[in-house]
Amino acid sequence: TNHCIGLLVALYALCLWIIPAVVQYSGCLALLWHDVIVEKSLDTVTRTTRPQRLLKAVQDRAIRGNPKSVISVIDHYCRNQEWAMNVGDEKGFILDSVVSELNPQTVLELGTYCGYSAVRIGRLLHSGARLLTLEFNPDYAAVAREVISWAGLENTVQLVEGASGDWIPRLREHFGIHTFDFIFLDHWKEGYLADIKLLEECRLLRKGTVLLADNVVCPGAPDYLEYVRKSPLYDSRYFKSHLEYTKAEDGLEKSVYLG
Ligand SMILES: C[S@@+](CC[C@H](N)C(=O)[O-])C[C@H]1O[C@@H](n2cnc3c(N)ncnc32)[C@H](O)[C@@H]1O
């Protein structure tokens, strides 16, 4: 029995402290550990999903109608309970400063997940401005709707369910959008390049539209980076930071469309 207890204690320490502390420094290992192993195990044991657990934390601890409180509850949960793929607090500050400086009227987000960044952006928009956020996973979309409404932002943030490639060509007609002032790209990284080319083709960008792309280092979007950095259509700059809730390098690429 002593051996068994020793083994259990060692396993507990390994899973709760040692592995999480070590993987913090490597983006790939962190994603493998948090996004595959831990998530699948917790889903099986609790019979809930990560977005549902995140929503529960918001409903239990965040003040209704208070976006700041929703954001800090999610950040606290993801730092202390379980990691999740939100843009996070550190890159979130960069996102905040880009949005505040621009003061956009029309905003598009690709990839809502649980609505964390939608709340972050939505809380900074001035009256009359709106954010359309696209999410193709119906389970994530259902959670995000609850999170956005818990933050009291349902009139500013409109969640659109479906794939970016299907929606982008229909945005103008469906939502009466002429062009976007600001676009946050945070969906699957293989989609970034095709989707900005589609946005260009559909004439949804204007001179001065700002694109901000998350995770350009980890997991990485090399074809997108090469395009915006080399194309004369963009003035592009990298903001170095860390993968959400870790110490591994990641960053945001801000690209201004020159028309
Ligand atoms: C990194 S998460 C978004 C995190 C969110 N922006 C935040 O910071 O809180 C990426 C999300 O994009 C969604 N997604 C991926 N490809 C998509 C596509 N082509 N169209 C719509 N949603 C997509 C995924 O289902 C996932 O929820």
The ligand as an ORCA input file, in Angstrom:
! r2SCAN-3c Opt
* xyz 0 1
  C      -8.497     30.063    -31.245
  S     -10.227     29.831    -31.228
  C     -10.862     31.478    -31.114
  C     -10.591     32.145    -29.790
  C     -11.313     33.450    -29.609
  N     -11.055     34.378    -30.684
  C     -10.893     34.095    -28.302
  O      -9.797     34.675    -28.268
  O     -11.634     34.028    -27.327
  C     -10.562     29.401    -32.918
  C     -12.054     29.173    -33.215
  O     -12.258     29.295    -34.611
  C     -13.274     28.391    -35.021
  N     -13.070     28.214    -36.469
  C     -12.003     27.631    -37.067
  N     -12.088     27.727    -38.404
  C     -13.238     28.422    -38.666
  C     -13.871     28.870    -39.856
  N     -13.322     28.638    -41.056
  N     -15.033     29.551    -39.757
  C     -15.579     29.796    -38.542
  N     -15.021     29.411    -37.372
  C     -13.868     28.736    -37.430
  C     -13.008     27.162    -34.165
  O     -14.146     26.358    -34.066
  C     -12.582     27.803    -32.839
  O     -13.677     27.960    -31.986
*
